Amino acid sequence: MTDLVGRALSTTDLWTAAKDSKDSIQSLKEIMNGQFKFFEENPDSLSVLFGEELFIDNPGPKALISRARLEREEVIKALIERGKRQGSISVLVDGEVFATIYIGAIRFAALKWKESNFSYDLSERAAPIFEHLLPSLKA
């Protein structure tokens, strides 16, 4: 069980590497693209990542998933703060709120794709979703 969770969380490197990138907006775009590509290559990971309730009786995997979610939120918040300092993101943007919207958009798009029985190219949805989020960063 822990192996399945570990594999599902294997995109952690994608998120942490993006935190070290110089361009916050480009990093956010790359994370979304990379996450969608990972889902396409590992569709079974959706049940693990978004099915935390499956692990009620198994606190180990549940804790791993919770920790990964919190770490990813921190990455997004750090990217927002760096973008504010660099002037590429409006100082009015709340990093925590944006992280919720951003991660929620990824999750919802992936769940819709799963519910469609994986009937379309999820990666093609990344650009339009991101383009709709982008104006909120430039407020």
C-alpha positions as CSV (number, residue, x, y, z in Angstrom):
1,M,0.0,0.0,0.0
2,T,2.8,2.4,0.9
3,D,4.5,1.6,-2.5
4,L,1.3,2.7,-4.3
5,V,1.1,5.9,-2.3
6,G,4.8,6.6,-2.9
7,R,4.4,6.1,-6.6
8,A,1.4,8.4,-6.6
9,L,3.4,11.1,-4.8
10,S,6.4,10.7,-7.1
11,T,5.8,14.2,-8.6
12,T,7.1,15.8,-5.4
13,D,10.4,16.5,-7.3
14,L,8.5,18.4,-9.9
15,W,7.0,20.6,-7.3
16,T,10.2,21.2,-5.3
17,A,12.3,21.8,-8.4
18,A,9.8,24.5,-9.5
19,K,10.3,26.3,-6.2
20,D,13.9,26.8,-7.1
21,S,13.2,28.2,-10.5
22,K,13.7,32.0,-11.1
23,D,10.4,32.6,-12.9
24,S,7.4,32.0,-10.6
25,I,4.8,32.2,-13.3
26,Q,6.6,29.8,-15.6
27,S,7.1,27.5,-12.6
28,L,3.4,27.4,-11.9
29,K,2.7,26.6,-15.6
30,E,5.3,23.8,-15.6
31,I,3.9,22.3,-12.4
32,M,0.5,22.1,-13.9
33,N,1.8,20.7,-17.2
34,G,3.9,18.1,-15.4
35,Q,1.2,17.1,-13.0
36,F,-1.3,16.5,-15.9
37,K,1.3,14.5,-17.8
38,F,2.0,12.4,-14.7
39,F,-1.7,11.7,-14.3
40,E,-1.9,10.6,-18.0
41,E,1.0,8.2,-17.5
42,N,-0.3,7.0,-14.1
43,P,-4.1,7.3,-14.1
44,D,-4.3,4.9,-11.1
45,S,-2.6,7.6,-9.0
46,L,-5.8,9.7,-9.0
47,S,-7.6,7.2,-6.7
48,V,-4.7,7.4,-4.3
49,L,-4.1,11.1,-4.3
50,F,-7.7,12.1,-4.2
51,G,-9.1,9.3,-2.2
52,E,-7.6,10.1,1.2
53,E,-10.7,8.6,2.8
54,L,-9.6,5.2,1.6
55,F,-6.9,5.3,4.2
56,I,-8.9,6.0,7.3
57,D,-7.8,2.8,8.9
58,N,-4.2,3.1,7.6
59,P,-2.7,6.3,9.1
60,G,0.7,5.9,7.3
61,P,-0.4,6.5,3.7
62,K,-2.9,9.1,4.9
63,A,-0.2,11.0,6.6
64,L,2.1,10.8,3.5
65,I,-0.7,12.2,1.3
66,S,-1.5,15.0,3.8
67,R,2.1,16.0,4.1
68,A,2.5,16.1,0.3
69,R,-0.6,18.3,0.0
70,L,0.8,20.7,2.6
71,E,4.2,20.7,1.0
72,R,2.7,21.5,-2.4
73,E,0.7,24.3,-0.9
74,E,3.9,25.7,0.6
75,V,5.6,25.5,-2.8
76,I,2.8,27.5,-4.4
77,K,2.8,30.1,-1.7
78,A,6.6,30.5,-2.0
79,L,6.3,31.0,-5.7
80,I,3.6,33.6,-5.2
81,E,5.8,35.5,-2.7
82,R,8.8,35.3,-4.9
83,G,6.8,36.6,-7.9
84,K,5.6,39.5,-5.7
85,R,9.1,40.4,-4.8
86,Q,10.2,40.2,-8.4
87,G,7.2,42.2,-9.6
88,S,5.7,39.5,-11.9
89,I,2.8,38.9,-9.5
90,S,0.6,41.5,-7.9
91,V,1.2,42.3,-4.3
92,L,-2.6,41.9,-3.8
93,V,-2.5,38.2,-4.5
94,D,-3.0,36.0,-1.4
95,G,-0.7,33.0,-1.7
96,E,-2.8,30.7,0.4
97,V,-6.0,31.6,-1.6
98,F,-4.3,31.2,-4.9
99,A,-2.8,27.8,-3.8
100,T,-6.3,26.6,-3.0
101,I,-7.6,27.7,-6.4
102,Y,-4.6,26.4,-8.3
103,I,-4.5,23.0,-6.6
104,G,-8.3,22.8,-6.8
105,A,-8.2,23.4,-10.5
106,I,-5.7,20.6,-11.0
107,R,-7.7,18.3,-8.9
108,F,-11.1,19.1,-10.5
109,A,-9.7,18.8,-14.0
110,A,-8.1,15.4,-13.2
111,L,-11.3,14.1,-11.6
112,K,-13.4,15.2,-14.6
113,W,-10.9,13.4,-16.8
114,K,-11.2,10.3,-14.7
115,E,-15.0,10.5,-14.8
116,S,-14.9,10.7,-18.6
117,N,-13.1,7.4,-18.5
118,F,-9.9,9.1,-19.6
119,S,-11.5,10.0,-23.0
120,Y,-9.4,13.0,-23.8
121,D,-5.9,14.3,-23.6
122,L,-5.7,15.9,-20.1
123,S,-2.4,17.6,-20.9
124,E,-4.2,19.7,-23.5
125,R,-6.4,21.2,-20.8
126,A,-3.4,22.6,-18.8
127,A,-2.8,25.6,-21.0
128,P,-6.4,26.9,-21.1
129,I,-6.8,26.3,-17.4
130,F,-3.6,28.1,-16.6
131,E,-4.4,31.0,-19.0
132,H,-7.6,31.5,-17.0
133,L,-5.7,31.6,-13.7
134,L,-3.1,33.9,-15.0
135,P,-5.1,37.1,-14.8
136,S,-5.7,36.6,-11.1
137,L,-1.9,36.8,-10.6
138,K,-1.7,40.2,-12.4
139,A,-4.6,41.9,-10.5
